[in-house]
């Protein structure tokens, strides 16, 4: 059995509906929700960004991430005394986390589905090889297909993500026991489905995920690349997925980067050693935007530190040669 590792980026959703999956659109949609952010919270966010409008990019979310981190640090320093923050500052981290979480929900709850001519060869390949799958995006496009095709079905399935309905996430759930040989489904940048109850991490069911839900989780990497690593390190769930990504990289005979921008430096760093010593084939599937093919080859070779196989398509969802 030849096992591969397929890493899906945001290009998967963009190939289906480039307008819907714009981060700026989702941020604005959530910003305008009734009875969500108060006027005071909106003013604080705009003051952080030195703008008169809602956030529109990962760069601006990065600023909010830094302010939230500083607020949390000051809250810890203030324990047992009067505190360093007023009520608005005290509430700011939760408001920001909820804003980011609802933005991820908006991206996740796209109403469309992937074309069958794309899904069927992919799920058949995974069932045949138990190839690992990792995602960097925040949509349910793959997740719902993996459930309906029984790729994901607990230990009876072909892939697992380590989260059981009864006991939530435990890293021990990812350990292969009793001759199991499943592959891994790793949500590298998290999911709005993940939430905490006590000291456990659970996963919401798809139908219950809505912009009106009260629960919110912080196992999401929706920030600038400079701080993605710190968000991952602060989540035991995401840290576990990145740990098992190393195992997946070693097990895979081939690494397929599908709809990935190449801009997540923490991911590139992990891939580089496998390309540098020529032990792996690294295949990049990307949208052909009519830019120079040689320039794109150079971009990828520089980003990953070796020679990749670059496949550029007018529609990446037409790819089926897994």
Backbone bond lengths (Angstrom), bond angles and torsions (degrees), N, CA, C in turn:
res aa  C-N    CA-C-N  psi(-1)  N-CA   C-N-CA  omega(-1)  CA-C   N-CA-C  phi
1 X - - - 1.464 - - 1.519 109.77 -
2 X 1.315 117.02 123.31 1.457 122.30 178.15 1.522 108.93 -96.04
3 X 1.311 115.38 109.70 1.462 120.91 -177.46 1.522 109.65 -96.28
4 X 1.326 116.43 133.94 1.455 121.48 178.35 1.528 109.45 -115.77
5 X 1.315 115.71 172.57 1.462 122.75 173.27 1.519 107.71 -121.86
6 X 1.335 116.38 121.28 1.460 121.64 178.92 1.522 108.09 -111.23
7 X 1.318 116.83 122.11 1.463 122.40 179.96 1.527 108.46 -112.08
8 X 1.326 115.63 118.80 1.460 121.46 -177.58 1.524 110.50 -100.86
9 X 1.342 115.71 131.43 1.447 121.44 176.23 1.517 111.96 -105.90
10 X 1.324 115.64 -170.56 1.465 120.99 -177.10 1.520 112.90 -66.99
11 X 1.328 116.98 -14.53 1.457 119.95 179.37 1.512 113.45 -63.89
12 X 1.342 117.27 -19.79 1.467 120.60 177.75 1.523 110.15 -61.36
13 X 1.327 116.60 -52.18 1.453 120.31 178.83 1.514 112.53 -69.42
14 X 1.334 116.61 -38.59 1.466 120.22 -178.84 1.521 111.40 -62.36
15 X 1.333 116.90 -31.23 1.466 120.39 178.51 1.520 111.43 -68.73
16 X 1.322 116.28 -23.48 1.461 121.49 -178.38 1.522 111.45 -90.52
17 X 1.343 116.35 -43.00 1.471 120.86 -177.71 1.522 108.29 -156.51
18 X 1.322 116.13 91.95 1.470 120.69 -173.24 1.523 112.39 -69.03
19 X 1.322 118.04 -24.33 1.465 120.34 178.07 1.527 110.72 -76.05
20 X 1.318 116.52 -46.59 1.466 120.12 -176.02 1.524 111.34 -62.70
21 X 1.315 117.89 -40.99 1.456 120.81 -172.48 1.529 113.74 -87.71
22 X 1.321 117.41 13.40 1.457 120.22 171.81 1.528 109.33 -69.95
23 X 1.312 117.09 127.90 1.459 120.76 178.81 1.522 111.02 -60.32
24 X 1.315 117.54 -40.15 1.465 120.94 -178.74 1.523 111.53 -60.03
25 X 1.328 117.67 -38.07 1.466 121.06 179.30 1.522 110.53 -65.32
26 X 1.343 116.16 -45.40 1.462 120.17 -178.53 1.527 111.23 -65.38
27 X 1.322 117.23 -41.39 1.464 120.89 178.76 1.525 111.13 -61.06
28 X 1.319 116.72 -42.09 1.464 120.42 -179.79 1.528 111.29 -69.12
29 X 1.330 116.87 -39.31 1.472 120.82 179.27 1.530 110.55 -59.54
30 X 1.311 117.14 -45.97 1.462 121.12 -178.72 1.524 110.79 -70.51
31 X 1.311 116.86 -37.74 1.467 121.83 178.61 1.530 110.90 -57.48
32 X 1.311 116.61 -37.11 1.468 121.67 -175.28 1.526 113.70 -88.32
33 X 1.336 118.07 3.25 1.463 120.12 178.59 1.524 110.91 -62.33
34 X 1.313 116.47 140.35 1.462 120.83 175.57 1.525 109.82 -72.31
35 X 1.313 116.33 145.66 1.472 122.53 174.08 1.523 113.01 56.31
36 X 1.327 116.04 37.19 1.462 119.03 175.35 1.516 109.48 -115.46
37 X 1.310 118.70 -92.50 1.458 121.24 178.16 1.524 109.78 -76.58
38 X 1.325 116.42 132.99 1.462 120.10 176.31 1.524 109.72 -74.92
39 X 1.317 116.15 164.42 1.470 120.10 177.51 1.524 110.29 -59.63
40 X 1.334 116.73 -38.49 1.464 120.17 -179.96 1.529 111.17 -64.94
41 X 1.323 116.72 -41.36 1.465 120.42 178.87 1.521 111.28 -65.70
42 X 1.318 116.86 -40.06 1.465 120.00 177.60 1.525 110.86 -63.73
43 X 1.325 116.43 -40.85 1.465 119.43 179.52 1.524 111.11 -65.38
44 X 1.324 117.24 -38.75 1.462 120.00 177.46 1.524 111.32 -64.19
45 X 1.328 116.58 -42.45 1.467 120.41 179.08 1.521 110.39 -63.04
46 X 1.329 116.74 -45.23 1.470 120.07 179.87 1.525 111.00 -65.44
47 X 1.330 116.84 -34.53 1.465 119.62 178.15 1.524 110.73 -66.29
48 X 1.336 117.04 -38.12 1.468 120.53 177.24 1.523 111.05 -60.45
49 X 1.327 115.52 -37.02 1.464 120.98 -174.24 1.516 112.64 -93.44
50 X 1.340 116.21 -6.17 1.468 121.06 -176.97 1.528 110.58 54.00
51 X 1.333 115.35 51.73 1.459 121.46 -178.76 1.519 108.95 -144.07
52 X 1.314 116.71 167.18 1.462 120.36 177.57 1.524 111.53 -110.00
53 X 1.348 116.73 17.97 1.460 120.40 -179.76 1.528 109.77 -135.28
54 X 1.318 115.80 176.23 1.463 120.05 -178.97 1.530 110.39 -73.01
55 X 1.330 117.86 162.54 1.469 120.36 174.92 1.524 110.55 -59.40
56 X 1.332 115.33 149.35 1.460 118.71 -177.12 1.528 113.15 -136.86
57 X 1.317 118.35 2.79 1.467 119.41 -174.74 1.522 110.77 -152.73
58 X 1.344 115.78 165.56 1.463 121.04 175.18 1.522 110.94 -63.85
59 X 1.338 116.70 -32.18 1.463 119.84 179.12 1.527 110.51 -62.11
60 X 1.331 117.09 -40.45 1.466 120.17 179.11 1.529 111.07 -73.85
61 X 1.314 117.37 -35.53 1.464 119.50 174.52 1.523 110.85 -63.71
62 X 1.327 116.31 -30.53 1.458 120.65 178.40 1.528 110.73 -63.32
63 X 1.333 116.51 -39.55 1.469 120.21 177.44 1.523 110.05 -62.97
64 X 1.332 116.45 -43.87 1.466 119.97 177.68 1.524 110.81 -62.39
65 X 1.320 116.23 -37.96 1.469 120.41 177.72 1.530 110.41 -60.46
66 X 1.322 117.22 -43.32 1.460 120.55 -179.38 1.521 111.60 -67.60
67 X 1.338 116.91 -42.49 1.467 120.28 179.06 1.527 110.06 -63.14
68 X 1.325 116.25 -42.64 1.465 120.61 178.41 1.525 111.12 -60.51
69 X 1.322 116.86 -42.62 1.468 120.95 178.94 1.525 110.79 -61.91
70 X 1.333 116.79 -41.42 1.469 120.32 178.89 1.526 110.77 -66.03
71 X 1.333 116.61 -41.29 1.469 120.16 178.19 1.526 110.58 -60.97
72 X 1.315 116.39 -44.38 1.468 119.99 179.78 1.527 111.39 -63.46
73 X 1.327 116.66 -37.00 1.466 120.09 177.91 1.525 110.87 -65.30
74 X 1.334 116.37 -42.68 1.466 120.42 179.22 1.523 111.49 -66.76
75 X 1.332 116.61 -34.91 1.467 119.78 178.06 1.527 110.52 -63.68
76 X 1.335 116.68 -38.51 1.461 119.86 178.78 1.527 110.88 -67.59
77 X 1.346 116.49 -37.77 1.459 120.22 178.95 1.520 111.76 -66.90
78 X 1.325 116.01 -27.13 1.458 120.12 -175.00 1.509 114.83 -87.70
79 X 1.305 118.52 1.00 1.464 120.39 -177.99 1.530 111.08 -62.59
80 X 1.327 114.65 132.27 1.456 119.56 176.42 1.512 114.21 87.27
81 X 1.341 117.31 -0.21 1.463 119.39 176.73 1.521 108.35 -138.61
82 X 1.306 116.74 -161.38 1.469 120.25 -175.00 1.525 112.51 -70.81
83 X 1.325 118.58 -20.83 1.460 120.92 178.35 1.517 112.91 90.12
84 X 1.333 115.30 158.59 1.456 122.13 -177.43 1.524 112.46 -95.92
85 X 1.325 118.13 -16.07 1.461 121.69 -171.86 1.517 111.10 -113.50
86 X 1.345 115.51 146.00 1.461 118.83 169.84 1.527 108.73 -79.46
87 X 1.330 117.64 -176.29 1.460 120.50 -174.71 1.522 111.80 -63.87
88 X 1.344 117.00 -38.66 1.467 119.76 179.48 1.528 110.63 -62.87
89 X 1.334 116.41 -43.71 1.458 119.94 178.93 1.513 112.23 -66.83
90 X 1.328 115.47 -34.24 1.458 120.27 179.08 1.527 111.61 -67.42
91 X 1.330 115.94 -35.64 1.470 121.13 -178.54 1.527 113.27 -84.74
92 X 1.336 117.04 -16.04 1.464 120.84 -171.14 1.535 113.47 -58.66
93 X 1.342 120.32 -45.65 1.473 119.03 -179.33 1.526 113.21 -58.83
94 X 1.344 117.69 -42.47 1.462 120.32 -179.83 1.519 110.43 -66.00
95 X 1.333 116.87 -42.43 1.466 120.10 179.48 1.526 110.78 -61.76
96 X 1.330 116.67 -41.04 1.463 120.82 179.83 1.530 111.04 -67.69
97 X 1.323 116.78 -42.87 1.468 120.27 177.94 1.524 111.02 -60.94
98 X 1.324 116.98 -41.85 1.467 120.64 179.83 1.531 110.43 -66.85
99 X 1.325 116.71 -37.53 1.465 120.91 178.38 1.529 110.29 -62.63
100 X 1.316 116.84 -46.74 1.465 120.95 179.54 1.532 110.41 -65.57
101 X 1.332 116.22 -40.98 1.465 119.86 -179.12 1.524 111.12 -64.21
102 X 1.319 117.61 -44.11 1.469 120.30 179.71 1.530 111.06 -68.02
103 X 1.321 117.26 -32.41 1.468 119.81 175.16 1.525 109.97 -63.43
104 X 1.328 116.32 -42.29 1.466 120.02 177.18 1.528 110.90 -64.53
105 X 1.335 117.45 -37.34 1.468 120.79 176.46 1.522 110.29 -61.39
106 X 1.323 116.45 -44.11 1.468 120.44 -179.91 1.528 110.73 -59.74
107 X 1.321 117.43 -42.28 1.464 120.50 177.05 1.529 110.96 -68.38
108 X 1.312 116.25 -36.84 1.464 121.62 -175.89 1.526 112.11 -67.66
109 X 1.330 115.74 -37.90 1.464 120.19 -170.32 1.527 113.64 -88.62
110 X 1.295 116.79 37.98 1.466 120.72 173.13 1.522 109.17 -62.24
111 X 1.330 116.11 136.74 1.455 120.36 -174.03 1.514 115.40 -82.23
112 X 1.332 117.82 -13.20 1.460 120.50 -177.26 1.518 112.64 -87.66
113 X 1.316 115.21 177.98 1.467 121.56 179.24 1.523 109.94 -133.97
114 X 1.299 115.40 161.93 1.460 120.94 176.56 1.526 109.82 -72.50
115 X 1.332 117.98 148.13 1.471 120.30 179.46 1.526 111.42 -65.24
116 X 1.334 115.98 145.28 1.467 120.72 -177.82 1.522 111.73 -60.71
117 X 1.334 116.92 -34.51 1.459 119.62 -178.29 1.530 111.71 -67.84
118 X 1.324 116.79 -15.08 1.463 120.98 173.35 1.528 110.57 -93.68
119 X 1.320 116.33 -45.45 1.466 121.50 -173.59 1.525 112.24 -67.32
120 X 1.322 117.39 -46.75 1.465 120.35 -172.53 1.527 113.01 -60.92
121 X 1.349 120.15 -49.80 1.473 118.66 177.18 1.528 112.68 -61.20
122 X 1.345 116.50 -34.65 1.464 119.85 -179.64 1.526 111.21 -67.36
123 X 1.329 117.44 -51.64 1.467 119.83 -178.35 1.528 111.49 -66.44
124 X 1.325 117.16 -35.77 1.471 119.59 176.28 1.526 110.72 -62.38
125 X 1.329 115.94 -41.56 1.466 120.63 179.60 1.530 110.80 -64.20
126 X 1.327 116.87 -43.32 1.467 120.09 -179.74 1.524 110.81 -64.18
127 X 1.325 116.75 -40.97 1.469 119.88 178.92 1.530 111.40 -65.24
128 X 1.305 115.57 -34.21 1.467 120.06 -177.48 1.530 111.83 -75.60
129 X 1.329 116.59 -33.92 1.465 120.29 -171.49 1.526 114.62 -116.54
130 X 1.340 116.98 -13.00 1.467 121.82 -172.98 1.532 110.82 53.93
131 X 1.318 115.12 39.60 1.462 120.47 178.33 1.524 110.46 -66.88
132 X 1.314 115.52 145.03 1.460 121.37 -179.88 1.529 110.52 -72.58
133 X 1.338 115.32 149.29 1.462 121.55 175.93 1.524 108.28 -130.21
134 X 1.325 116.04 131.69 1.463 121.93 174.69 1.522 108.46 -126.43
135 X 1.324 116.05 142.14 1.467 120.17 -178.98 1.522 110.38 -122.48
136 X 1.325 114.56 144.20 1.459 122.39 175.48 1.526 111.05 -113.29
137 X 1.325 116.41 -2.30 1.465 121.01 -173.58 1.523 110.86 -101.40
138 X 1.337 115.54 176.95 1.461 121.12 -174.32 1.527 111.67 -120.91
139 X 1.321 118.30 26.25 1.458 119.90 -179.15 1.523 109.83 -108.12
140 X 1.329 115.51 167.94 1.465 120.85 -178.17 1.523 111.85 -100.40
141 X 1.316 117.45 11.35 1.463 120.98 -172.20 1.523 111.92 -56.66
142 X 1.317 117.14 -48.75 1.464 120.23 179.13 1.521 111.50 -76.79
143 X 1.314 116.14 -41.96 1.461 121.00 -174.40 1.525 111.84 -57.54
144 X 1.330 117.06 -47.29 1.462 118.90 -178.31 1.529 111.59 -67.41
145 X 1.330 116.68 -33.04 1.468 119.36 177.77 1.530 111.33 -71.61
146 X 1.315 116.52 -37.14 1.465 119.83 179.04 1.531 111.21 -66.40
147 X 1.318 116.88 -34.14 1.463 120.12 177.52 1.525 110.52 -70.20
148 X 1.328 116.42 -48.79 1.468 120.09 -175.47 1.530 112.30 -67.00
149 X 1.328 117.13 -26.26 1.471 120.52 -179.52 1.528 112.61 -96.00
150 X 1.347 116.53 3.33 1.474 123.20 179.76 1.521 113.38 66.94
151 X 1.334 117.48 17.54 1.465 119.13 168.77 1.524 108.76 -61.63
152 X 1.341 115.77 -39.97 1.458 122.30 173.94 1.524 108.58 -105.10
153 X 1.324 116.54 114.23 1.468 121.34 179.93 1.526 109.29 -157.96
154 X 1.346 115.04 53.33 1.453 118.89 -177.18 1.522 110.89 60.68
155 X 1.319 116.52 -148.04 1.464 120.19 179.49 1.520 112.33 -71.84
156 X 1.327 116.62 -10.86 1.470 119.75 175.67 1.525 111.35 -81.95
157 X 1.335 116.33 -13.59 1.452 120.71 -177.76 1.519 112.48 -83.67
158 X 1.318 114.50 -173.74 1.461 121.17 -176.90 1.526 111.67 -98.22
159 X 1.335 116.14 -25.76 1.457 122.45 176.90 1.524 108.58 -128.68
160 X 1.320 116.98 152.16 1.462 120.63 172.84 1.527 109.24 -132.69
161 X 1.360 115.12 153.35 1.466 119.55 175.90 1.521 112.10 -116.38
162 X 1.333 116.81 3.81 1.461 120.54 172.07 1.512 115.60 83.74
163 X 1.341 118.14 8.14 1.464 120.68 -178.81 1.523 108.86 -115.89
164 X 1.328 116.32 115.63 1.454 120.99 177.68 1.522 109.34 -102.62
165 X 1.328 116.03 147.81 1.464 121.46 -177.95 1.525 111.60 -60.25
166 X 1.317 117.33 -36.58 1.466 120.72 -173.50 1.525 113.35 -80.16
167 X 1.319 117.35 -43.53 1.467 119.49 -173.32 1.519 113.58 -118.74
168 X 1.313 117.20 7.56 1.449 120.07 176.79 1.522 112.87 70.94
169 X 1.347 114.97 -152.24 1.463 119.85 -177.92 1.518 110.90 -91.38
170 X 1.309 114.86 133.76 1.455 122.80 166.97 1.520 106.78 -139.86
171 X 1.315 116.35 135.38 1.463 118.73 -178.70 1.524 111.12 -59.83
172 X 1.316 116.43 -28.73 1.461 120.72 178.35 1.530 111.60 -62.98
173 X 1.343 116.62 -23.56 1.466 119.80 177.99 1.530 112.06 -63.21
174 X 1.326 116.79 -22.35 1.462 121.23 -177.24 1.532 112.92 -86.50
175 X 1.316 116.05 -9.63 1.464 119.90 -178.05 1.525 109.72 -76.16
176 X 1.319 116.59 132.00 1.465 120.87 177.12 1.530 109.94 -77.14
177 X 1.323 114.59 123.83 1.462 120.55 179.01 1.522 109.33 -131.63
178 X 1.313 115.55 163.16 1.469 121.82 173.36 1.531 111.66 54.76
179 X 1.322 116.05 42.40 1.474 122.96 176.90 1.525 113.23 66.74
180 X 1.343 117.46 15.61 1.466 119.40 175.12 1.524 109.95 -65.68
181 X 1.309 115.77 145.84 1.464 120.32 -179.19 1.525 110.70 -136.66
182 X 1.331 115.77 35.07 1.463 120.51 -178.60 1.526 111.43 -66.87
183 X 1.321 114.70 160.24 1.452 120.85 171.67 1.519 109.86 -93.85
184 X 1.329 116.16 176.08 1.461 120.91 -176.46 1.523 111.53 -111.48
185 X 1.331 113.81 138.73 1.466 122.11 173.97 1.519 106.03 -111.89
186 X 1.324 116.55 104.42 1.458 122.49 -169.05 1.523 110.99 -111.59
187 X 1.337 115.42 116.71 1.463 121.48 177.58 1.537 106.95 -85.97
188 X 1.309 117.26 82.49 1.468 120.71 -169.20 1.520 112.90 -63.02
189 X 1.322 117.10 -31.94 1.461 120.64 178.71 1.520 111.86 -108.37
190 X 1.328 115.89 19.80 1.448 120.38 174.53 1.513 113.76 80.65
191 X 1.325 114.45 -168.12 1.458 121.57 -178.20 1.521 108.63 -160.95
192 X 1.340 117.67 146.10 1.470 119.11 174.64 1.520 112.42 -68.38
193 X 1.334 117.94 -8.60 1.465 121.00 176.89 1.523 112.25 -71.79
194 X 1.321 118.35 -21.82 1.458 121.75 -173.09 1.529 110.68 -82.96
195 X 1.335 116.66 130.25 1.455 120.90 175.76 1.518 108.87 -145.34
196 X 1.316 115.85 163.33 1.458 120.99 -177.08 1.520 110.99 -109.46
197 X 1.307 115.25 142.96 1.461 122.68 172.39 1.518 106.73 -135.45
198 X 1.327 116.13 109.03 1.456 119.49 -171.09 1.510 109.59 66.69
199 X 1.318 116.37 -126.73 1.464 120.04 179.46 1.522 112.01 -102.70
200 X 1.332 117.08 15.05 1.461 121.13 -177.84 1.527 111.26 -112.27
201 X 1.327 115.07 150.93 1.463 122.12 177.07 1.522 108.19 -109.31
202 X 1.328 115.18 123.19 1.460 121.19 -179.92 1.524 109.92 -116.56
203 X 1.319 114.65 176.03 1.462 121.05 179.85 1.525 109.21 -126.42
204 X 1.325 116.44 124.89 1.461 120.83 176.52 1.522 109.72 -65.25
205 X 1.323 115.53 151.10 1.462 119.65 171.10 1.523 108.62 -77.40
206 X 1.316 116.56 146.76 1.464 121.13 -175.02 1.524 113.60 -51.98
207 X 1.341 120.29 -46.76 1.467 119.07 -176.07 1.524 114.25 -63.79
208 X 1.347 117.29 -22.20 1.465 120.06 -176.21 1.521 113.01 -88.24
209 X 1.320 117.59 -3.81 1.463 120.81 -177.71 1.526 109.67 -84.53
210 X 1.328 116.63 110.66 1.464 120.34 -178.66 1.518 109.66 -146.76
211 X 1.324 115.77 164.97 1.459 120.78 179.01 1.523 112.12 -68.60
212 X 1.331 117.13 -14.39 1.466 120.92 -178.97 1.525 113.12 -92.18
213 X 1.326 117.52 -5.10 1.462 119.85 -176.18 1.524 111.03 -67.80
214 X 1.326 115.51 149.09 1.461 121.38 -178.14 1.527 111.86 -86.96
215 X 1.332 116.64 -35.61 1.467 119.97 179.24 1.519 110.86 -62.58
216 X 1.295 116.20 145.96 1.463 119.39 169.55 1.523 108.27 -146.01
217 X 1.307 115.20 145.27 1.454 120.53 178.85 1.517 110.72 -114.52
218 X 1.316 116.10 163.08 1.469 119.88 177.96 1.522 111.87 -119.30
219 X 1.333 116.24 21.79 1.469 120.20 176.78 1.527 108.54 -93.20
220 X 1.327 114.58 62.57 1.461 122.65 -176.33 1.515 109.50 -138.71
221 X 1.323 116.44 136.65 1.465 121.20 176.67 1.524 107.30 -109.59
222 X 1.314 115.17 81.83 1.459 120.51 179.23 1.519 107.09 -121.67
223 X 1.334 115.08 74.86 1.451 122.01 -177.60 1.520 108.38 -155.11
224 X 1.316 116.40 179.67 1.460 121.25 179.93 1.525 110.21 -68.63
225 X 1.329 115.34 153.73 1.462 121.10 -176.35 1.527 112.24 -56.50
226 X 1.342 117.83 -29.21 1.459 120.59 -177.52 1.528 113.15 -63.02
227 X 1.337 117.12 -25.57 1.461 119.64 -176.09 1.524 113.28 -118.93
228 X 1.332 117.36 8.93 1.463 119.08 179.72 1.527 111.22 -64.18
229 X 1.316 116.02 -38.84 1.466 119.11 -178.32 1.530 111.03 -62.35
230 X 1.338 117.47 -40.25 1.464 119.76 -178.58 1.523 111.37 -67.47
231 X 1.342 117.61 -35.93 1.466 120.69 176.86 1.525 109.77 -64.25
232 X 1.321 116.28 -42.44 1.470 120.94 178.86 1.525 110.58 -61.89
233 X 1.314 116.91 -44.09 1.463 120.82 -177.26 1.523 112.27 -66.11
234 X 1.327 117.16 -25.22 1.462 121.19 -179.89 1.523 113.00 -85.35
235 X 1.322 117.76 1.41 1.463 122.28 178.70 1.527 108.99 -121.52
236 X 1.328 117.15 118.57 1.475 118.89 179.34 1.522 111.16 -67.24
237 X 1.333 117.04 -27.28 1.460 120.56 177.29 1.522 110.63 -68.21
238 X 1.335 116.87 -52.24 1.462 120.27 -178.80 1.526 111.07 -67.01
239 X 1.321 116.96 -36.77 1.468 119.66 177.36 1.524 110.84 -60.25
240 X 1.337 116.31 -38.08 1.470 120.04 178.66 1.518 110.97 -65.90
241 X 1.336 116.48 -41.44 1.464 118.78 178.99 1.520 110.80 -62.64
242 X 1.315 118.37 -41.22 1.465 120.40 179.97 1.526 111.30 -70.00
243 X 1.314 117.02 -29.88 1.467 119.89 174.41 1.527 109.76 -65.41
244 X 1.326 116.40 -45.58 1.466 119.70 -179.05 1.526 111.89 -74.11
245 X 1.328 116.87 -19.08 1.463 118.87 172.97 1.526 110.31 -61.56
246 X 1.321 116.80 -36.86 1.471 119.53 177.38 1.527 111.01 -61.03
247 X 1.333 116.24 -42.08 1.463 119.87 177.33 1.524 110.58 -63.38
248 X 1.338 116.01 -43.05 1.461 120.27 179.82 1.523 111.19 -62.32
249 X 1.325 116.99 -40.17 1.463 120.85 178.29 1.526 111.11 -62.04
250 X 1.313 117.18 -40.39 1.469 120.60 -179.83 1.520 111.39 -70.67
251 X 1.337 117.29 -36.57 1.462 120.21 -177.03 1.523 112.75 -75.70
252 X 1.317 116.61 -29.67 1.464 120.38 -171.73 1.523 111.75 -74.45
253 X 1.317 115.34 138.93 1.463 120.23 174.02 1.523 110.64 -82.76
254 X 1.322 115.97 -20.33 1.463 121.25 -177.30 1.521 108.86 -148.94
255 X 1.326 116.17 143.51 1.463 122.52 177.57 1.523 107.90 -113.55
256 X 1.324 116.26 123.89 1.464 121.41 179.51 1.522 108.34 -111.91
257 X 1.323 116.58 119.95 1.464 122.45 176.53 1.520 107.67 -102.13
258 X 1.311 116.08 112.99 1.461 121.18 -171.24 1.531 109.95 -115.77
259 X 1.332 116.25 116.21 1.461 120.00 178.62 1.515 113.21 64.43
260 X 1.310 116.64 31.48 1.465 123.13 -177.67 1.517 109.35 -104.47
261 X 1.335 116.33 136.42 1.464 121.15 -175.25 1.518 113.17 -76.85
262 X 1.332 117.19 -23.12 1.457 120.03 -175.77 1.511 113.68 85.68
263 X 1.335 117.77 9.19 1.461 120.84 -173.00 1.523 114.65 -100.05
264 X 1.317 118.36 -3.21 1.466 120.06 177.64 1.527 108.96 -87.94
265 X 1.314 115.06 98.13 1.458 120.53 -172.46 1.524 112.11 -63.36
266 X 1.347 116.86 -32.89 1.465 119.60 -179.65 1.523 110.85 -65.51
267 X 1.326 117.64 -32.50 1.467 120.83 176.48 1.526 110.71 -75.51
268 X 1.324 116.64 -44.96 1.466 120.38 179.46 1.529 111.55 -56.76
269 X 1.330 115.64 -39.61 1.463 120.31 -179.15 1.527 111.73 -60.64
270 X 1.331 116.21 -35.97 1.465 119.86 -179.81 1.524 112.07 -75.73
271 X 1.329 116.91 -29.93 1.466 120.75 -178.52 1.525 111.44 -78.98
272 X 1.320 117.45 -34.47 1.463 122.24 -171.65 1.526 114.91 -50.06
273 X 1.332 119.79 -47.86 1.475 118.20 -177.58 1.524 113.46 -59.70
274 X 1.316 117.11 -31.00 1.465 120.57 -177.89 1.527 111.81 -75.91
275 X 1.320 115.87 -22.76 1.462 120.10 177.83 1.523 110.78 -91.25
276 X 1.335 115.85 -34.30 1.465 120.04 -175.24 1.523 112.40 -64.40
277 X 1.332 117.41 -36.27 1.473 119.21 -178.25 1.524 112.86 -97.53
278 X 1.337 114.80 12.91 1.479 121.56 174.61 1.528 113.45 59.14
279 X 1.334 116.95 29.89 1.464 119.68 178.72 1.524 111.88 -88.49
280 X 1.334 117.36 -15.81 1.460 120.57 -177.56 1.525 110.56 -130.45
281 X 1.316 114.37 149.46 1.461 120.44 165.71 1.521 106.82 -87.79
282 X 1.315 117.07 128.87 1.463 121.30 175.35 1.518 107.92 -114.79
283 X 1.314 115.03 118.23 1.458 121.81 -176.34 1.525 108.73 -112.47
284 X 1.316 117.24 129.94 1.463 122.73 179.28 1.522 108.97 -111.96
285 X 1.338 116.43 122.91 1.462 122.15 176.54 1.515 107.05 -109.12
286 X 1.323 117.25 114.34 1.457 119.76 -178.30 1.521 111.73 -138.21
287 X 1.331 114.55 162.47 1.457 122.21 177.93 1.524 109.93 -68.18
288 X 1.304 116.17 134.13 1.463 122.02 176.43 1.520 108.55 -86.01
289 X 1.326 115.75 101.55 1.468 120.69 -179.22 1.527 112.00 -93.48
290 X 1.313 116.41 16.58 1.469 124.01 178.43 1.525 113.25 73.21
291 X 1.327 117.49 10.38 1.463 119.24 173.20 1.529 108.65 -75.59
292 X 1.326 115.84 168.26 1.459 121.03 -174.59 1.535 111.08 -65.73
293 X 1.319 116.00 127.72 1.470 120.93 -176.76 1.528 111.26 -63.72
294 X 1.317 116.92 -38.01 1.461 119.87 -179.16 1.525 110.94 -66.15
295 X 1.323 116.20 -37.86 1.463 119.50 178.06 1.524 111.08 -64.86
296 X 1.330 116.26 -39.16 1.462 119.71 178.46 1.532 110.96 -68.01
297 X 1.316 116.52 -37.79 1.464 119.63 175.81 1.522 110.95 -60.85
298 X 1.325 115.20 -44.88 1.461 120.14 178.97 1.526 110.81 -62.13
299 X 1.340 116.27 -42.40 1.467 121.11 178.96 1.526 110.54 -56.76
300 X 1.314 116.61 -48.96 1.458 120.19 -176.85 1.525 112.15 -70.85
301 X 1.319 117.17 -39.20 1.464 119.58 178.44 1.525 110.99 -62.77
302 X 1.336 116.22 -38.13 1.463 120.32 177.59 1.532 111.04 -70.60
303 X 1.331 116.50 -41.69 1.469 120.83 -176.88 1.519 112.03 -64.76
304 X 1.338 116.45 -35.73 1.463 120.39 -173.89 1.524 113.67 -110.88
305 X 1.335 116.93 -0.61 1.456 120.19 172.40 1.510 115.49 72.63
306 X 1.314 117.65 30.63 1.459 121.12 179.27 1.512 110.25 -177.09
307 X 1.308 116.55 -174.27 1.461 121.40 -177.07 1.524 110.40 -92.14
308 X 1.324 115.98 121.12 1.462 121.29 179.21 1.525 109.64 -102.68
309 X 1.323 115.60 162.97 1.461 121.81 170.22 1.521 107.05 -96.35
310 X 1.317 116.66 111.19 1.465 121.63 -174.30 1.521 110.49 -100.90
311 X 1.324 115.51 123.62 1.466 122.03 177.50 1.522 107.93 -119.60
312 X 1.323 116.50 117.56 1.465 121.61 -177.84 1.525 108.64 -112.86
313 X 1.320 115.42 128.78 1.460 121.03 -175.03 1.520 110.61 -129.47
314 X 1.315 115.75 146.49 1.462 120.25 175.67 1.523 110.29 -62.62
315 X 1.321 116.17 -35.17 1.462 122.07 175.33 1.525 107.88 -135.60
316 X 1.327 117.30 108.73 1.465 119.46 -175.28 1.532 111.77 -67.37
317 X 1.328 117.36 -17.79 1.465 119.85 178.66 1.522 112.33 -74.98
318 X 1.324 116.84 -3.23 1.468 120.34 173.95 1.527 111.41 -85.34
319 X 1.330 117.08 -5.65 1.465 121.01 -177.88 1.529 110.37 -73.09
320 X 1.327 116.66 135.43 1.470 120.18 179.39 1.523 112.97 -144.29
321 X 1.326 117.63 2.39 1.463 121.36 -174.99 1.526 110.59 -89.41
322 X 1.314 116.74 63.35 1.461 120.60 -176.48 1.530 111.90 -68.96
